[in-house]
Structures are given as C-alpha cells and as structure tokens.
Amino acid sequence: MNHDKSRDKNMSRTFIGKRGCCSICAFIFISMIFAVYLTYFRHPPADELIRMNNHRFSMDSSHNVKSDSSNARQSPELDTEKDTNVDLPEVVDKERAKWENFLREKNYVSIGEVFDSCDAKSRKLVGQTIMLKDEKHGGVKTRTFLNFTTESDVTDGEFFIDVKYNDNDLFDNHWELCGLTYYNDDGEEEVLADCPYPKGFHSYTKDRKIPDYLPKGKFETNIWITDQNKDAVLCGRSIFVL
Ligand SMILES: *[C@@H]1O[C@H](CO)[C@@H](O)[C@H](O)[C@H]1NC(C)=O
C-alpha cells in the first residue's frame, strides 16, 4: 500500500517534469521565432523606411561619380557601368535636371531610375521610381513615373527582371511582352502592354506595394523591356533597403 503510493508520486513527478520541460522548450522555440521575426522581418514604420532610403539611390546610382570608391568594392558590376557613364551628353543632363527638379519640388524620395536604353553611354533618363507611404494597405509602396517616346510600333518583345538581395542573385525571369498581365495591388489582373504598342509619347504613373513579408536588407531590381529587334526600349534599376 505504502509502496504503491510512493511509486505513484514518483510517476506523477516525472510526468510533471516532462510537461514542464515541454513548456520550457515551447517557450524557447516561440521566443526564437519571435526574435527572428523582429530581427529580420518587422520593418520600421513607413516614415522611417522612407527616411532610410532618402538619398540612398542617388548615392548608389551610376550618375554620381563621387560615390564610386565606396561602392566599387561591393559591386564590380555597378562599377563598370559607372565608368562608362562619367561623361554624359548635355541632352541627358537636361533630362536629368528636369526629373531632379520634379523630385525636389514634390519632396519625393527616389529609389530608382528608368532609361530609354540600357546603353550607359547614350541612354536618356525617362522616369523615376519613388518610395511612398501606402495609406491604403499600410507599409510602403513604390510609384513609377514614366515619360517616354517610342520611335516605332512595338509588335513583339520581352520583359526581363533580375532581383538581387544583399548583392546576391535572388530571382530572374523573362516573359513575352505582348499580352503580359500582372496582378495589381488590389489583386486585379491588368495588362502591361498590348501589341502593337503604338509609337509616340507615353506617360505613365504606376503604384506597386512593397510586400510586408520581404525580409530586411537591400533589394536591387533591374528591369528591361526589349522590342522586336531585341533592342531595349526601357531599362530601369531600383535599389532600396528595408
Ligand atoms: C511627364 O509628362 C506629363 C504629361 O505630359 C507632364 O505633365 C509632366 O510634367 C512630365 N514630367 C516630367 C518630369 O517630364
């Protein structure tokens, strides 16, 4: 009788012990997940993110010769493009001045630029990508302004994208341009370009949410669109940090 009781006690002690151990493990596990979330995923508020990205792009981008030395070590690829871009034709500078004026007037934070070709020597600035607070969905979004002119109808072509995360390749892909669709921020399918895409002047403003699930770090996105002759008609790069 006595013997049985003490055995029961022992058993219940080990049982509680195991449960206690399980709770501690679960607690540690949950704390670790939470710490990982705080460290890598929880972004600062939108205002802070925009402040973090202020002047960042112009520091990284190809036209700013002064930043060459600081960037050269990180990315040899960026650097070669910079070297070819030191002497810009006057017409290019005029376009740049117009866009920089536009950014200054509106107090926009630029995180990207779009050109009419990928050739660093002859390309002309045709657009800007800025970072904004996303009032509708929360967090931050990008807005791209484009004013470009196509010399002839675009009847065929491809859309290329290449994304780097903390200077490592993350994702690249390409699609047929004609009839290419994508989902906008409200989840509706939209056509990017219908072919033939008429020659002449085009003016666009497009918003794109920066997804909240992206981890913290530096994102570099290169996008280029080619026509039926495989010439790039638009070529853009954006760099932002989260
Ligand atoms: C872009 O085009 C629109 C429409 O023609 C014009 O109102 C705007 O000033 C242009 N922006 C720049 C920076 O050239």
The ligand as an SDF file (V2000), in Angstrom:
LIG
                    3D

 14 14  0  0  0  0  0  0  0  0999 V2000
    5.6720   63.8860  -67.8280 C   0  0  0  0  0  0  0  0  0  0  0  0
    4.5780   64.0350  -68.7170 O   0  0  0  0  0  0  0  0  0  0  0  0
    3.4420   64.6690  -68.1400 C   0  0  0  0  0  0  0  0  0  0  0  0
    2.3170   64.6150  -69.1700 C   0  0  0  0  0  0  0  0  0  0  0  0
    2.7280   65.1310  -70.3910 O   0  0  0  0  0  0  0  0  0  0  0  0
    3.8410   66.0930  -67.7310 C   0  0  0  0  0  0  0  0  0  0  0  0
    2.7360   66.7230  -67.1440 O   0  0  0  0  0  0  0  0  0  0  0  0
    4.9910   66.0370  -66.7530 C   0  0  0  0  0  0  0  0  0  0  0  0
    5.4380   67.3270  -66.4310 O   0  0  0  0  0  0  0  0  0  0  0  0
    6.1590   65.2470  -67.3220 C   0  0  0  0  0  0  0  0  0  0  0  0
    7.1590   65.0880  -66.2860 N   0  0  0  0  0  0  0  0  0  0  0  0
    8.4580   65.2630  -66.4810 C   0  0  0  0  0  0  0  0  0  0  0  0
    9.3150   65.1600  -65.2860 C   0  0  0  0  0  0  0  0  0  0  0  0
    8.9360   65.4980  -67.5650 O   0  0  0  0  0  0  0  0  0  0  0  0
  1  2  1  0
  1 10  1  0
  2  3  1  0
  3  4  1  0
  3  6  1  0
  4  5  1  0
  6  7  1  0
  6  8  1  0
  8  9  1  0
  8 10  1  0
 10 11  1  0
 11 12  1  0
 12 13  1  0
 12 14  2  0
M  END
$$$$
